[in-house]
Amino acid sequence: MRVAVIGGGALGSACALFLRRLDAGVQVDVIEPDPGLRFASSARSAASIRQQFSTEVNVRLSQFGLQLLRDPDAWLAVDHEPVDLGFVESGYLFVATGDAGVQALRDNHAVQRAAGADVSLLDAADLARRLPWLRTTDVRLASLGERGEGWFDGYAFARALARKARALGAQWHAVAVSDFACGAGRIATARLADGNRIDADVFVLATGAWSRAVGALAGFEVPVCARRRTVFVFNSPVALPRTPLVIDPSGVWFRSEGSGFIGGWSPRAHDDDPDDLPLDQPDLAQFDERVWPALAHRVPAFAALRRTGAWDGYYEVHPLDHNALVGPHPACANLLLACGFSGHGLQHAAGVGRGIAEWIVHGGWRSLDLSPLSAARLAQGWPLIERAVI
């Protein structure tokens, strides 16, 4: 069997790695035109992992991803060389100030606890005792991950996945797909920009924010949008202990990063959030207009913060429900999707890569049932809403 994985970021590399782990007889070709991952979301992400989701399948995917982050040598080492992913285990904190937010935290908490996540609900008094640097006067309820959450080096993770996949025999092609040869509802060939072609039995689409454009080359609709997000780097003259990753009701988030902090803003449904804005043009005005006011309100010490840098990257958003599309495309049985993660793809790369490999080798989900993320949602139009989107 020959499998062509289109996309060599964390998702594509994880698919290649687990395919070779499950069946060394599978020939795996990874097609990635940006081998240095300069524009990939894997490299430009804030690279965090959490179990605080509203859908069980996302909690389970994070739990498997956590295994790799806690013991990377066991999963990703090549020639016994240590793998450093810079994992900092420090929880997420979701803050609610209104009735809707409180109910969402309670509903999500029930899902998370049922899946085994170690998450606590805190009232304003509890929160003030645990995090005295946080303004809690308007807080109604908060949800704090006690363990099994944190952040890591996303670029190192993506590179380690790719290195391990190569060591297991996957082949990389540093070239773009120009088009596909299709017939009878199947893809037969990927034609490459250098004039070569790859004939395969199965094709995996793991091109992140570019999935819609690549799918269109084969004539198939893949509703994944590229939405630009800006991450800001800043310092505070007032020393603070290491913070969790805090998500404010305003959509602003922040966390510790070395001796300083990073943060940003996630648009809500009613906010203007256009597709395909250019990268390497961070929205610096956003910091003064949205980020700094929310930071200064939530953390009084941040009133005197100083922005020191910024970068941008794409969220690959699936607008129907902000959940990933995983598995066969409804119009093409041998095109498997692994895209549309809406901001949580890096932390779910390992679990989805394992699942896609199991589907190809065994004909179905084995370790974790990923059917809730089925791409059949494209044809049926029924959403699996992920409410905890950052």
Buried (B, 14 or more C-beta within 10 A) or exposed (E): EEBBBBBBBBBBBBBBBBBBBBBEEBBBBBBBBBBEBEBBBBBBBBBBBBBBBBBBBBBBBBBBBBEBBBEBEEBBBEEEEEBEBBBBBBBBBBBBBEEEBBEBBEEBBEBBBEBEBBBBBBEBEBBBEBBEBBBBEEBBBBBBBEEBBBBBBBBBBBBBBBBBBBBBBBEBBEBBBEBBEBEEEBBBBBBBEEEEBBEBBBBBBBBBBBBBBBBEBBEBEBBBBBBBBBBBBBBBEEEBEEBBBBBBBBBBBBBBBEEBBBBBBBBEEEEEBEBBBEBEEBBEEBBEEBBBEBBBBBBEBBEEBEBEEBBBBBBBBBBBBBBBBBBBBBBBEBBBBBBBBBBBBBBBBBBBBBBBBBBBBEEEBBEBEBEBBBBBBBEEEEEBEBBBBB
